[in-house]
């Protein structure tokens, strides 16, 4: 089995019979361009380990969503979160329950 770089930012694994299997790399291209990029923003986009009061959550999410509004890759981010059904944090300007609503609407259509 060999490992090589694929064309769309994927790593490929060549199996014994020459079959090629690919897997996503850690970072998608859009993630490099994201306005939220960097460890300092994790506290804004994801809930803390400790209990979070309702008003704290509202303020934290509002700040995260304001960063999302100015992001050039917001749609890519949201599409990614919906595709993998990300259960935590703000992605593409939507929180967990908002993303769940989008998925339910898509399923109903």
C-alpha contacts under 8 A as a table, 3 or more apart, distances in Angstrom:
res1	aa1	res2	aa2	distance
1	X	13	X	6.57
1	X	14	X	5.20
1	X	15	X	4.89
1	X	16	X	5.83
2	X	13	X	5.64
2	X	14	X	5.06
2	X	15	X	7.16
3	X	11	X	6.85
3	X	12	X	5.62
3	X	13	X	4.69
3	X	14	X	6.37
4	X	11	X	5.73
4	X	12	X	5.21
4	X	13	X	6.59
5	X	9	X	7.13
5	X	10	X	6.06
5	X	11	X	4.63
5	X	12	X	5.89
6	X	9	X	5.98
6	X	10	X	4.84
6	X	11	X	5.35
6	X	12	X	5.72
6	X	22	X	7.37
7	X	10	X	6.68
9	X	24	X	7.04
9	X	25	X	6.45
9	X	28	X	7.26
9	X	29	X	7.71
10	X	22	X	6.14
10	X	23	X	5.62
10	X	24	X	4.81
10	X	25	X	5.27
11	X	22	X	5.64
11	X	23	X	5.62
11	X	24	X	6.57
11	X	25	X	6.27
12	X	20	X	6.28
12	X	21	X	5.49
12	X	22	X	4.16
12	X	23	X	6.37
13	X	20	X	5.62
13	X	21	X	5.14
13	X	22	X	6.07
14	X	17	X	7.95
14	X	18	X	5.74
14	X	19	X	5.60
14	X	20	X	4.49
14	X	21	X	6.37
15	X	18	X	5.52
15	X	19	X	5.16
15	X	20	X	6.17
15	X	21	X	7.49
16	X	19	X	7.05
24	X	27	X	7.83
24	X	28	X	7.69
25	X	28	X	6.88
27	X	31	X	6.22
27	X	32	X	7.40
28	X	31	X	5.43
28	X	32	X	7.25
29	X	32	X	5.65
29	X	33	X	7.27
30	X	33	X	5.30
30	X	34	X	6.36
30	X	73	X	6.04
30	X	76	X	6.64
30	X	77	X	7.35
31	X	34	X	5.07
31	X	37	X	7.17
31	X	73	X	7.88
31	X	77	X	7.61
32	X	37	X	7.06
33	X	37	X	7.56
33	X	72	X	7.42
33	X	73	X	6.79
34	X	37	X	5.41
34	X	71	X	6.31
34	X	72	X	7.04
34	X	73	X	5.97
34	X	74	X	7.61
35	X	67	X	6.60
35	X	68	X	6.98
35	X	70	X	7.45
35	X	71	X	5.22
35	X	72	X	7.56
36	X	41	X	5.96
36	X	67	X	6.80
36	X	68	X	7.46
37	X	41	X	7.03
38	X	41	X	5.94
38	X	42	X	7.50
39	X	42	X	5.47
40	X	43	X	6.70
41	X	44	X	5.27
41	X	45	X	6.39
42	X	45	X	5.24
42	X	46	X	5.79
43	X	46	X	5.71
43	X	47	X	6.84
43	X	48	X	6.67
44	X	47	X	7.45
44	X	60	X	5.49
44	X	61	X	6.91
44	X	63	X	6.91
44	X	64	X	5.61
45	X	60	X	7.42
45	X	61	X	6.89
45	X	64	X	5.55
45	X	89	X	5.34
45	X	90	X	5.11
45	X	91	X	7.77
46	X	88	X	6.76
46	X	89	X	4.37
46	X	90	X	6.66
47	X	52	X	7.38
47	X	57	X	7.53
47	X	89	X	6.73
48	X	51	X	7.17
48	X	52	X	6.89
52	X	56	X	6.15
52	X	57	X	6.24
53	X	56	X	5.19
53	X	57	X	6.28
54	X	57	X	5.14
54	X	58	X	6.24
55	X	58	X	5.05
55	X	59	X	6.18
56	X	59	X	5.17
56	X	60	X	6.03
57	X	60	X	5.09
57	X	61	X	5.97
58	X	61	X	5.27
58	X	62	X	6.04
59	X	62	X	5.11
59	X	63	X	6.29
60	X	63	X	5.29
60	X	64	X	6.31
61	X	64	X	5.01
61	X	65	X	6.00
61	X	90	X	7.13
61	X	95	X	7.59
62	X	65	X	5.11
62	X	66	X	6.13
63	X	66	X	5.12
63	X	67	X	6.51
64	X	67	X	5.23
64	X	68	X	6.36
64	X	90	X	6.83
64	X	93	X	7.37
65	X	68	X	4.83
65	X	69	X	6.19
65	X	90	X	7.33
65	X	93	X	4.85
65	X	94	X	7.24
66	X	69	X	5.17
66	X	70	X	7.02
66	X	93	X	7.93
67	X	70	X	5.69
67	X	71	X	6.60
68	X	71	X	5.02
68	X	74	X	6.17
68	X	92	X	6.21
68	X	93	X	5.15
69	X	74	X	7.44
69	X	93	X	6.85
71	X	74	X	5.41
73	X	76	X	5.31
73	X	77	X	6.22
74	X	77	X	5.10
74	X	78	X	6.23
74	X	91	X	7.91
74	X	92	X	4.64
74	X	93	X	7.03
75	X	78	X	5.13
75	X	79	X	6.04
75	X	92	X	6.03
76	X	79	X	5.09
76	X	80	X	6.09
76	X	92	X	7.41
77	X	80	X	5.14
77	X	81	X	6.28
77	X	91	X	5.97
77	X	92	X	4.86
78	X	81	X	5.11
78	X	82	X	6.10
78	X	91	X	5.48
78	X	92	X	3.98
78	X	93	X	7.31
78	X	94	X	7.56
79	X	82	X	5.15
79	X	83	X	5.98
79	X	92	X	7.71
80	X	83	X	5.09
80	X	84	X	6.25
81	X	84	X	5.42
81	X	85	X	5.56
81	X	86	X	4.95
81	X	91	X	6.24
81	X	92	X	7.73
82	X	85	X	4.76
82	X	86	X	6.56
82	X	99	X	6.79
82	X	103	X	7.16
83	X	86	X	7.89
86	X	89	X	7.99
86	X	96	X	7.74
87	X	96	X	5.92
88	X	95	X	7.62
88	X	96	X	5.90
89	X	95	X	5.90
89	X	96	X	6.35
90	X	93	X	5.99
90	X	94	X	5.36
90	X	95	X	4.54
90	X	96	X	6.95
91	X	94	X	5.54
91	X	95	X	6.61
94	X	97	X	7.98
94	X	98	X	5.55
94	X	99	X	5.96
95	X	98	X	5.31
95	X	99	X	6.18
96	X	99	X	5.29
96	X	100	X	6.23
97	X	100	X	4.94
97	X	101	X	6.28
98	X	101	X	5.11
98	X	102	X	6.46
99	X	102	X	5.06
99	X	103	X	6.32
100	X	103	X	5.13
100	X	104	X	6.20
101	X	104	X	5.04
101	X	105	X	6.12
102	X	105	X	5.12
102	X	106	X	6.20
103	X	106	X	5.06
103	X	107	X	6.19
104	X	107	X	5.09
104	X	108	X	6.17
105	X	108	X	5.08
105	X	109	X	6.36
106	X	109	X	5.30
